[in-house]
Amino acid sequence: MTTKGLPGRVIRIDDETWADYEKVCDEKGLARAADIRMYVKREVAAWRRRQRAEAGESPKS
């Protein structure tokens, strides 16, 4: 099931790690999906900054 019109993605994580990750996210007050999305967005933003830097472009927010 997807929410907010976003497509679902399949990832493979062992059950023990997934259960512990739920505990981590509960302590942070986040759903696992929200935490994963934030991580991916940070990684992509950092990658885009590196790409611009390598191309000699000025940094953007």
mmCIF file of the N, C-alpha and C atoms, coordinates in Angstrom:
data_MODEL
# 
_entry.id   MODEL 
# 
loop_
_atom_site.group_PDB 
_atom_site.id 
_atom_site.type_symbol 
_atom_site.label_atom_id 
_atom_site.label_alt_id 
_atom_site.label_comp_id 
_atom_site.label_asym_id 
_atom_site.label_entity_id 
_atom_site.label_seq_id 
_atom_site.pdbx_PDB_ins_code 
_atom_site.Cartn_x 
_atom_site.Cartn_y 
_atom_site.Cartn_z 
_atom_site.occupancy 
_atom_site.B_iso_or_equiv 
_atom_site.pdbx_formal_charge 
_atom_site.auth_seq_id 
_atom_site.auth_comp_id 
_atom_site.auth_asym_id 
_atom_site.auth_atom_id 
_atom_site.pdbx_PDB_model_num 
ATOM 1   N N  . MET A 1 1  ? 0.847  -1.183 0.000   1.00 0.00 ? 1  MET A N  1 
ATOM 2   C CA . MET A 1 1  ? 0.000  0.000  0.000   1.00 0.00 ? 1  MET A CA 1 
ATOM 3   C C  . MET A 1 1  ? 0.887  1.239  0.000   1.00 0.00 ? 1  MET A C  1 
ATOM 4   N N  . THR A 1 2  ? 0.480  2.236  -0.737  1.00 0.00 ? 2  THR A N  1 
ATOM 5   C CA . THR A 1 2  ? 1.229  3.485  -0.754  1.00 0.00 ? 2  THR A CA 1 
ATOM 6   C C  . THR A 1 2  ? 0.378  4.583  -0.133  1.00 0.00 ? 2  THR A C  1 
ATOM 7   N N  . THR A 1 3  ? 1.050  5.638  0.248   1.00 0.00 ? 3  THR A N  1 
ATOM 8   C CA . THR A 1 3  ? 0.348  6.785  0.810   1.00 0.00 ? 3  THR A CA 1 
ATOM 9   C C  . THR A 1 3  ? 0.779  8.034  0.064   1.00 0.00 ? 3  THR A C  1 
ATOM 10  N N  . LYS A 1 4  ? -0.057 9.026  0.111   1.00 0.00 ? 4  LYS A N  1 
ATOM 11  C CA . LYS A 1 4  ? 0.259  10.329 -0.472  1.00 0.00 ? 4  LYS A CA 1 
ATOM 12  C C  . LYS A 1 4  ? 0.647  10.230 -1.939  1.00 0.00 ? 4  LYS A C  1 
ATOM 13  N N  . GLY A 1 5  ? 0.146  9.226  -2.642  1.00 0.00 ? 5  GLY A N  1 
ATOM 14  C CA . GLY A 1 5  ? 0.415  9.117  -4.060  1.00 0.00 ? 5  GLY A CA 1 
ATOM 15  C C  . GLY A 1 5  ? 1.823  8.693  -4.425  1.00 0.00 ? 5  GLY A C  1 
ATOM 16  N N  . LEU A 1 6  ? 2.620  8.290  -3.458  1.00 0.00 ? 6  LEU A N  1 
ATOM 17  C CA . LEU A 1 6  ? 3.989  7.862  -3.740  1.00 0.00 ? 6  LEU A CA 1 
ATOM 18  C C  . LEU A 1 6  ? 4.013  6.373  -4.064  1.00 0.00 ? 6  LEU A C  1 
ATOM 19  N N  . PRO A 1 7  ? 4.848  5.972  -5.004  1.00 0.00 ? 7  PRO A N  1 
ATOM 20  C CA . PRO A 1 7  ? 4.940  4.547  -5.305  1.00 0.00 ? 7  PRO A CA 1 
ATOM 21  C C  . PRO A 1 7  ? 5.617  3.796  -4.165  1.00 0.00 ? 7  PRO A C  1 
ATOM 22  N N  . GLY A 1 8  ? 5.223  2.554  -3.961  1.00 0.00 ? 8  GLY A N  1 
ATOM 23  C CA . GLY A 1 8  ? 5.863  1.713  -2.964  1.00 0.00 ? 8  GLY A CA 1 
ATOM 24  C C  . GLY A 1 8  ? 7.184  1.176  -3.507  1.00 0.00 ? 8  GLY A C  1 
ATOM 25  N N  . ARG A 1 9  ? 8.121  0.900  -2.642  1.00 0.00 ? 9  ARG A N  1 
ATOM 26  C CA . ARG A 1 9  ? 9.414  0.330  -3.015  1.00 0.00 ? 9  ARG A CA 1 
ATOM 27  C C  . ARG A 1 9  ? 9.632  -0.920 -2.180  1.00 0.00 ? 9  ARG A C  1 
ATOM 28  N N  . VAL A 1 10 ? 10.328 -1.865 -2.728  1.00 0.00 ? 10 VAL A N  1 
ATOM 29  C CA . VAL A 1 10 ? 10.645 -3.087 -2.012  1.00 0.00 ? 10 VAL A CA 1 
ATOM 30  C C  . VAL A 1 10 ? 12.119 -3.058 -1.631  1.00 0.00 ? 10 VAL A C  1 
ATOM 31  N N  . ILE A 1 11 ? 12.386 -3.298 -0.356  1.00 0.00 ? 11 ILE A N  1 
ATOM 32  C CA . ILE A 1 11 ? 13.765 -3.426 0.107   1.00 0.00 ? 11 ILE A CA 1 
ATOM 33  C C  . ILE A 1 11 ? 13.875 -4.726 0.887   1.00 0.00 ? 11 ILE A C  1 
ATOM 34  N N  . ARG A 1 12 ? 15.058 -5.271 0.950   1.00 0.00 ? 12 ARG A N  1 
ATOM 35  C CA . ARG A 1 12 ? 15.258 -6.520 1.676   1.00 0.00 ? 12 ARG A CA 1 
ATOM 36  C C  . ARG A 1 12 ? 16.147 -6.263 2.886   1.00 0.00 ? 12 ARG A C  1 
ATOM 37  N N  . ILE A 1 13 ? 15.573 -6.493 4.063   1.00 0.00 ? 13 ILE A N  1 
ATOM 38  C CA . ILE A 1 13 ? 16.272 -6.318 5.329   1.00 0.00 ? 13 ILE A CA 1 
ATOM 39  C C  . ILE A 1 13 ? 15.856 -7.474 6.226   1.00 0.00 ? 13 ILE A C  1 
ATOM 40  N N  . ASP A 1 14 ? 16.815 -8.068 6.902   1.00 0.00 ? 14 ASP A N  1 
ATOM 41  C CA . ASP A 1 14 ? 16.471 -9.206 7.758   1.00 0.00 ? 14 ASP A CA 1 
ATOM 42  C C  . ASP A 1 14 ? 15.524 -8.763 8.878   1.00 0.00 ? 14 ASP A C  1 
ATOM 43  N N  . ASP A 1 15 ? 14.738 -9.729 9.371   1.00 0.00 ? 15 ASP A N  1 
ATOM 44  C CA . ASP A 1 15 ? 13.687 -9.429 10.355  1.00 0.00 ? 15 ASP A CA 1 
ATOM 45  C C  . ASP A 1 15 ? 14.220 -8.804 11.637  1.00 0.00 ? 15 ASP A C  1 
ATOM 46  N N  . GLU A 1 16 ? 15.345 -9.308 12.138  1.00 0.00 ? 16 GLU A N  1 
ATOM 47  C CA . GLU A 1 16 ? 15.886 -8.777 13.398  1.00 0.00 ? 16 GLU A CA 1 
ATOM 48  C C  . GLU A 1 16 ? 16.293 -7.313 13.248  1.00 0.00 ? 16 GLU A C  1 
ATOM 49  N N  . THR A 1 17 ? 16.981 -6.992 12.165  1.00 0.00 ? 17 THR A N  1 
ATOM 50  C CA . THR A 1 17 ? 17.393 -5.607 11.926  1.00 0.00 ? 17 THR A CA 1 
ATOM 51  C C  . THR A 1 17 ? 16.186 -4.705 11.731  1.00 0.00 ? 17 THR A C  1 
ATOM 52  N N  . TRP A 1 18 ? 15.177 -5.187 11.000  1.00 0.00 ? 18 TRP A N  1 
ATOM 53  C CA . TRP A 1 18 ? 13.969 -4.399 10.750  1.00 0.00 ? 18 TRP A CA 1 
ATOM 54  C C  . TRP A 1 18 ? 13.233 -4.102 12.059  1.00 0.00 ? 18 TRP A C  1 
ATOM 55  N N  . ALA A 1 19 ? 13.153 -5.099 12.933  1.00 0.00 ? 19 ALA A N  1 
ATOM 56  C CA . ALA A 1 19 ? 12.487 -4.916 14.229  1.00 0.00 ? 19 ALA A CA 1 
ATOM 57  C C  . ALA A 1 19 ? 13.254 -3.909 15.093  1.00 0.00 ? 19 ALA A C  1 
ATOM 58  N N  . ASP A 1 20 ? 14.575 -4.028 15.118  1.00 0.00 ? 20 ASP A N  1 
ATOM 59  C CA . ASP A 1 20 ? 15.384 -3.074 15.887  1.00 0.00 ? 20 ASP A CA 1 
ATOM 60  C C  . ASP A 1 20 ? 15.307 -1.668 15.289  1.00 0.00 ? 20 ASP A C  1 
ATOM 61  N N  . TYR A 1 21 ? 15.243 -1.599 13.964  1.00 0.00 ? 21 TYR A N  1 
ATOM 62  C CA . TYR A 1 21 ? 15.116 -0.298 13.311  1.00 0.00 ? 21 TYR A CA 1 
ATOM 63  C C  . TYR A 1 21 ? 13.803 0.372  13.707  1.00 0.00 ? 21 TYR A C  1 
ATOM 64  N N  . GLU A 1 22 ? 12.759 -0.416 13.878  1.00 0.00 ? 22 GLU A N  1 
ATOM 65  C CA . GLU A 1 22 ? 11.486 0.137  14.350  1.00 0.00 ? 22 GLU A CA 1 
ATOM 66  C C  . GLU A 1 22 ? 11.665 0.761  15.737  1.00 0.00 ? 22 GLU A C  1 
ATOM 67  N N  . LYS A 1 23 ? 12.416 0.116  16.611  1.00 0.00 ? 23 LYS A N  1 
ATOM 68  C CA . LYS A 1 23 ? 12.671 0.658  17.949  1.00 0.00 ? 23 LYS A CA 1 
ATOM 69  C C  . LYS A 1 23 ? 13.447 1.970  17.862  1.00 0.00 ? 23 LYS A C  1 
ATOM 70  N N  . VAL A 1 24 ? 14.450 1.997  16.991  1.00 0.00 ? 24 VAL A N  1 
ATOM 71  C CA . VAL A 1 24 ? 15.238 3.218  16.793  1.00 0.00 ? 24 VAL A CA 1 
ATOM 72  C C  . VAL A 1 24 ? 14.329 4.359  16.351  1.00 0.00 ? 24 VAL A C  1 
ATOM 73  N N  . CYS A 1 25 ? 13.499 4.086  15.361  1.00 0.00 ? 25 CYS A N  1 
ATOM 74  C CA . CYS A 1 25 ? 12.609 5.116  14.826  1.00 0.00 ? 25 CYS A CA 1 
ATOM 75  C C  . CYS A 1 25 ? 11.557 5.539  15.850  1.00 0.00 ? 25 CYS A C  1 
ATOM 76  N N  . ASP A 1 26 ? 11.052 4.585  16.634  1.00 0.00 ? 26 ASP A N  1 
ATOM 77  C CA . ASP A 1 26 ? 10.108 4.933  17.698  1.00 0.00 ? 26 ASP A CA 1 
ATOM 78  C C  . ASP A 1 26 ? 10.739 5.924  18.670  1.00 0.00 ? 26 ASP A C  1 
ATOM 79  N N  . GLU A 1 27 ? 11.994 5.698  19.030  1.00 0.00 ? 27 GLU A N  1 
ATOM 80  C CA . GLU A 1 27 ? 12.696 6.616  19.940  1.00 0.00 ? 27 GLU A CA 1 
ATOM 81  C C  . GLU A 1 27 ? 12.863 7.995  19.313  1.00 0.00 ? 27 GLU A C  1 
ATOM 82  N N  . LYS A 1 28 ? 12.989 8.033  17.986  1.00 0.00 ? 28 LYS A N  1 
ATOM 83  C CA . LYS A 1 28 ? 13.121 9.304  17.279  1.00 0.00 ? 28 LYS A CA 1 
ATOM 84  C C  . LYS A 1 28 ? 11.764 9.937  17.003  1.00 0.00 ? 28 LYS A C  1 
ATOM 85  N N  . GLY A 1 29 ? 10.683 9.184  17.245  1.00 0.00 ? 29 GLY A N  1 
ATOM 86  C CA . GLY A 1 29 ? 9.341  9.688  16.984  1.00 0.00 ? 29 GLY A CA 1 
ATOM 87  C C  . GLY A 1 29 ? 8.993  9.708  15.510  1.00 0.00 ? 29 GLY A C  1 
ATOM 88  N N  . LEU A 1 30 ? 9.588  8.793  14.752  1.00 0.00 ? 30 LEU A N  1 
ATOM 89  C CA . LEU A 1 30 ? 9.372  8.741  13.309  1.00 0.00 ? 30 LEU A CA 1 
ATOM 90  C C  . LEU A 1 30 ? 8.937  7.354  12.869  1.00 0.00 ? 30 LEU A C  1 
ATOM 91  N N  . ALA A 1 31 ? 8.224  7.315  11.784  1.00 0.00 ? 31 ALA A N  1 
ATOM 92  C CA . ALA A 1 31 ? 7.948  6.036  11.136  1.00 0.00 ? 31 ALA A CA 1 
ATOM 93  C C  . ALA A 1 31 ? 9.205  5.630  10.365  1.00 0.00 ? 31 ALA A C  1 
ATOM 94  N N  . ARG A 1 32 ? 9.391  4.332  10.203  1.00 0.00 ? 32 ARG A N  1 
ATOM 95  C CA . ARG A 1 32 ? 10.559 3.864  9.449   1.00 0.00 ? 32 ARG A CA 1 
ATOM 96  C C  . ARG A 1 32 ? 10.583 4.458  8.051   1.00 0.00 ? 32 ARG A C  1 
ATOM 97  N N  . ALA A 1 33 ? 9.436  4.499  7.387   1.00 0.00 ? 33 ALA A N  1 
ATOM 98  C CA . ALA A 1 33 ? 9.389  5.031  6.021   1.00 0.00 ? 33 ALA A CA 1 
ATOM 99  C C  . ALA A 1 33 ? 9.837  6.491  5.981   1.00 0.00 ? 33 ALA A C  1 
ATOM 100 N N  . ALA A 1 34 ? 9.404  7.283  6.952   1.00 0.00 ? 34 ALA A N  1 
ATOM 101 C CA . ALA A 1 34 ? 9.796  8.695  6.999   1.00 0.00 ? 34 ALA A CA 1 
ATOM 102 C C  . ALA A 1 34 ? 11.301 8.821  7.208   1.00 0.00 ? 34 ALA A C  1 
ATOM 103 N N  . ASP A 1 35 ? 11.853 8.000  8.093   1.00 0.00 ? 35 ASP A N  1 
ATOM 104 C CA . ASP A 1 35 ? 13.289 8.038  8.364   1.00 0.00 ? 35 ASP A CA 1 
ATOM 105 C C  . ASP A 1 35 ? 14.087 7.659  7.120   1.00 0.00 ? 35 ASP A C  1 
ATOM 106 N N  . ILE A 1 36 ? 13.635 6.636  6.422   1.00 0.00 ? 36 ILE A N  1 
ATOM 107 C CA . ILE A 1 36 ? 14.316 6.210  5.198   1.00 0.00 ? 36 ILE A CA 1 
ATOM 108 C C  . ILE A 1 36 ? 14.242 7.306  4.144   1.00 0.00 ? 36 ILE A C  1 
ATOM 109 N N  . ARG A 1 37 ? 13.066 7.918  3.990   1.00 0.00 ? 37 ARG A N  1 
ATOM 110 C CA . ARG A 1 37 ? 12.931 9.005  2.996   1.00 0.00 ? 37 ARG A CA 1 
ATOM 111 C C  . ARG A 1 37 ? 13.877 10.154 3.324   1.00 0.00 ? 37 ARG A C  1 
ATOM 112 N N  . MET A 1 38 ? 13.966 10.538 4.596   1.00 0.00 ? 38 MET A N  1 
ATOM 113 C CA . MET A 1 38 ? 14.858 11.638 4.973   1.00 0.00 ? 38 MET A CA 1 
ATOM 114 C C  . MET A 1 38 ? 16.310 11.287 4.663   1.00 0.00 ? 38 MET A C  1 
ATOM 115 N N  . TYR A 1 39 ? 16.707 10.044 4.957   1.00 0.00 ? 39 TYR A N  1 
ATOM 116 C CA . TYR A 1 39 ? 18.070 9.615  4.677   1.00 0.00 ? 39 TYR A CA 1 
ATOM 117 C C  . TYR A 1 39 ? 18.368 9.684  3.180   1.00 0.00 ? 39 TYR A C  1 
ATOM 118 N N  . VAL A 1 40 ? 17.447 9.146  2.385   1.00 0.00 ? 40 VAL A N  1 
ATOM 119 C CA . VAL A 1 40 ? 17.652 9.129  0.934   1.00 0.00 ? 40 VAL A CA 1 
ATOM 120 C C  . VAL A 1 40 ? 17.725 10.558 0.398   1.00 0.00 ? 40 VAL A C  1 
ATOM 121 N N  . LYS A 1 41 ? 16.863 11.430 0.867   1.00 0.00 ? 41 LYS A N  1 
ATOM 122 C CA . LYS A 1 41 ? 16.883 12.821 0.401   1.00 0.00 ? 41 LYS A CA 1 
ATOM 123 C C  . LYS A 1 41 ? 18.196 13.513 0.764   1.00 0.00 ? 41 LYS A C  1 
ATOM 124 N N  . ARG A 1 42 ? 18.719 13.249 1.977   1.00 0.00 ? 42 ARG A N  1 
ATOM 125 C CA . ARG A 1 42 ? 20.023 13.828 2.364   1.00 0.00 ? 42 ARG A CA 1 
ATOM 126 C C  . ARG A 1 42 ? 21.132 13.327 1.458   1.00 0.00 ? 42 ARG A C  1 
ATOM 127 N N  . GLU A 1 43 ? 21.134 12.027 1.184   1.00 0.00 ? 43 GLU A N  1 
ATOM 128 C CA . GLU A 1 43 ? 22.167 11.442 0.323   1.00 0.00 ? 43 GLU A CA 1 
ATOM 129 C C  . GLU A 1 43 ? 22.094 12.019 -1.085  1.00 0.00 ? 43 GLU A C  1 
ATOM 130 N N  . VAL A 1 44 ? 20.888 12.145 -1.629  1.00 0.00 ? 44 VAL A N  1 
ATOM 131 C CA . VAL A 1 44 ? 20.731 12.685 -2.981  1.00 0.00 ? 44 VAL A CA 1 
ATOM 132 C C  . VAL A 1 44 ? 21.151 14.155 -3.018  1.00 0.00 ? 44 VAL A C  1 
ATOM 133 N N  . ALA A 1 45 ? 20.783 14.927 -2.012  1.00 0.00 ? 45 ALA A N  1 
ATOM 134 C CA . ALA A 1 45 ? 21.174 16.341 -1.967  1.00 0.00 ? 45 ALA A CA 1 
ATOM 135 C C  . ALA A 1 45 ? 22.689 16.471 -1.921  1.00 0.00 ? 45 ALA A C  1 
ATOM 136 N N  . ALA A 1 46 ? 23.359 15.638 -1.119  1.00 0.00 ? 46 ALA A N  1 
ATOM 137 C CA . ALA A 1 46 ? 24.819 15.671 -1.040  1.00 0.00 ? 46 ALA A CA 1 
ATOM 138 C C  . ALA A 1 46 ? 25.437 15.286 -2.377  1.00 0.00 ? 46 ALA A C  1 
ATOM 139 N N  . TRP A 1 47 ? 24.883 14.275 -3.030  1.00 0.00 ? 47 TRP A N  1 
ATOM 140 C CA . TRP A 1 47 ? 25.376 13.848 -4.330  1.00 0.00 ? 47 TRP A CA 1 
ATOM 141 C C  . TRP A 1 47 ? 25.225 14.967 -5.359  1.00 0.00 ? 47 TRP A C  1 
ATOM 142 N N  . ARG A 1 48 ? 24.061 15.632 -5.335  1.00 0.00 ? 48 ARG A N  1 
ATOM 143 C CA . ARG A 1 48 ? 23.836 16.739 -6.282  1.00 0.00 ? 48 ARG A CA 1 
ATOM 144 C C  . ARG A 1 48 ? 24.825 17.872 -6.044  1.00 0.00 ? 48 ARG A C  1 
ATOM 145 N N  . ARG A 1 49 ? 25.120 18.172 -4.776  1.00 0.00 ? 49 ARG A N  1 
ATOM 146 C CA . ARG A 1 49 ? 26.111 19.217 -4.472  1.00 0.00 ? 49 ARG A CA 1 
ATOM 147 C C  . ARG A 1 49 ? 27.472 18.827 -5.027  1.00 0.00 ? 49 ARG A C  1 
ATOM 148 N N  . ARG A 1 50 ? 27.846 17.550 -4.844  1.00 0.00 ? 50 ARG A N  1 
ATOM 149 C CA . ARG A 1 50 ? 29.143 17.095 -5.382  1.00 0.00 ? 50 ARG A CA 1 
ATOM 150 C C  . ARG A 1 50 ? 29.167 17.186 -6.898  1.00 0.00 ? 50 ARG A C  1 
ATOM 151 N N  . GLN A 1 51 ? 28.069 16.817 -7.538  1.00 0.00 ? 51 GLN A N  1 
ATOM 152 C CA . GLN A 1 51 ? 27.998 16.887 -8.997  1.00 0.00 ? 51 GLN A CA 1 
ATOM 153 C C  . GLN A 1 51 ? 28.176 18.325 -9.482  1.00 0.00 ? 51 GLN A C  1 
ATOM 154 N N  . ARG A 1 52 ? 27.505 19.259 -8.818  1.00 0.00 ? 52 ARG A N  1 
ATOM 155 C CA . ARG A 1 52 ? 27.635 20.666 -9.196  1.00 0.00 ? 52 ARG A CA 1 
ATOM 156 C C  . ARG A 1 52 ? 29.048 21.147 -8.962  1.00 0.00 ? 52 ARG A C  1 
ATOM 157 N N  . ALA A 1 53 ? 29.645 20.764 -7.835  1.00 0.00 ? 53 ALA A N  1 
ATOM 158 C CA . ALA A 1 53 ? 31.013 21.189 -7.521  1.00 0.00 ? 53 ALA A CA 1 
ATOM 159 C C  . ALA A 1 53 ? 31.985 20.656 -8.565  1.00 0.00 ? 53 ALA A C  1 
ATOM 160 N N  . GLU A 1 54 ? 31.817 19.416 -8.953  1.00 0.00 ? 54 GLU A N  1 
ATOM 161 C CA . GLU A 1 54 ? 32.704 18.829 -9.960  1.00 0.00 ? 54 GLU A CA 1 
ATOM 162 C C  . GLU A 1 54 ? 32.524 19.482 -11.312 1.00 0.00 ? 54 GLU A C  1 
ATOM 163 N N  . ALA A 1 55 ? 31.331 19.986 -11.586 1.00 0.00 ? 55 ALA A N  1 
ATOM 164 C CA . ALA A 1 55 ? 31.064 20.652 -12.852 1.00 0.00 ? 55 ALA A CA 1 
ATOM 165 C C  . ALA A 1 55 ? 31.463 22.130 -12.801 1.00 0.00 ? 55 ALA A C  1 
ATOM 166 N N  . GLY A 1 56 ? 31.893 22.586 -11.623 1.00 0.00 ? 56 GLY A N  1 
ATOM 167 C CA . GLY A 1 56 ? 32.334 23.966 -11.451 1.00 0.00 ? 56 GLY A CA 1 
ATOM 168 C C  . GLY A 1 56 ? 31.205 24.952 -11.280 1.00 0.00 ? 56 GLY A C  1 
ATOM 169 N N  . GLU A 1 57 ? 30.036 24.464 -10.942 1.00 0.00 ? 57 GLU A N  1 
ATOM 170 C CA . GLU A 1 57 ? 28.894 25.349 -10.722 1.00 0.00 ? 57 GLU A CA 1 
ATOM 171 C C  . GLU A 1 57 ? 28.907 25.887 -9.298  1.00 0.00 ? 57 GLU A C  1 
ATOM 172 N N  . SER A 1 58 ? 28.241 27.010 -9.097  1.00 0.00 ? 58 SER A N  1 
ATOM 173 C CA . SER A 1 58 ? 28.146 27.563 -7.754  1.00 0.00 ? 58 SER A CA 1 
ATOM 174 C C  . SER A 1 58 ? 27.135 26.744 -6.946  1.00 0.00 ? 58 SER A C  1 
ATOM 175 N N  . PRO A 1 59 ? 27.374 26.595 -5.630  1.00 0.00 ? 59 PRO A N  1 
ATOM 176 C CA . PRO A 1 59 ? 26.465 25.803 -4.792  1.00 0.00 ? 59 PRO A CA 1 
ATOM 177 C C  . PRO A 1 59 ? 25.094 26.452 -4.687  1.00 0.00 ? 59 PRO A C  1 
ATOM 178 N N  . LYS A 1 60 ? 24.079 25.594 -4.619  1.00 0.00 ? 60 LYS A N  1 
ATOM 179 C CA . LYS A 1 60 ? 22.697 26.051 -4.421  1.00 0.00 ? 60 LYS A CA 1 
ATOM 180 C C  . LYS A 1 60 ? 22.153 25.381 -3.177  1.00 0.00 ? 60 LYS A C  1 
ATOM 181 N N  . SER A 1 61 ? 21.188 25.996 -2.550  1.00 0.00 ? 61 SER A N  1 
ATOM 182 C CA . SER A 1 61 ? 20.576 25.420 -1.346  1.00 0.00 ? 61 SER A CA 1 
ATOM 183 C C  . SER A 1 61 ? 19.704 24.257 -1.683  1.00 0.00 ? 61 SER A C  1 
# 
